[in-house]
Amino acid sequence: MFSERIDGFGLDDCPGHAKWIEPAEWLGAPVARRFPLHLISSQPRMRLHSQYDNGIASRAAKVAGREPIFINPRDAAARGVIAGSIVRVFNDRGACLAGAVLTDTMMQGVVQLATGAWLDVDDGGVDRHGNPNVLTLDKGTSGLAQGPVAHTALVEVAPLVGAAPDMRAFDPPALREEVA
């Protein structure tokens, strides 16, 4: 299988024939030693992306007020993560808090955190609500396609140390008094 037209573009990341090209992040990469979990950020079941994240159905699906992260029980045990607890999900790009859901439906080495939780970043840059955008690359799939690779990243998960910070994603903004 070969496309002369695509080959003619001369793109290193999109040749005219089928070829293995190492992904920007994957469990076989050296960075996986530090961030050994493959994060899949799927579309949420209880809302349309971020629309109505403050709604009843979306809030009912939260864990301890945070977006749920699904993790295999063996991966959770290896990290001291308990079902229903708040965890810190992080990599070199950022960190967010999420509520742990232990499930055998997740393959070991893979975690799932849906997109669309309203961003709620604290003064230290940690999202308190569980938005995976703080963890993912801002990179296109190839020079030709430019599709998003934002639904995948390498991360580590750890129990939250200390008290959970207040989540403010649904608080209305403070209004300023009008100055005469």
Secondary structure, DSSP 8 states (H G I E B T S, - for coil): -B-HHHHHT--TTS-SB------SS-TTSGGGGTS-EEEE----SSSBTTBTTTSHHHHHT-BTTB-EEEE-HHHHHHHT--TT-EEEEEETTEEEEEEEEE-TTS-TTEEEE-S-----B-TTSEESS--GGGTS---BS-TTT--B-TTEEEEEEEE--S------TTS---------
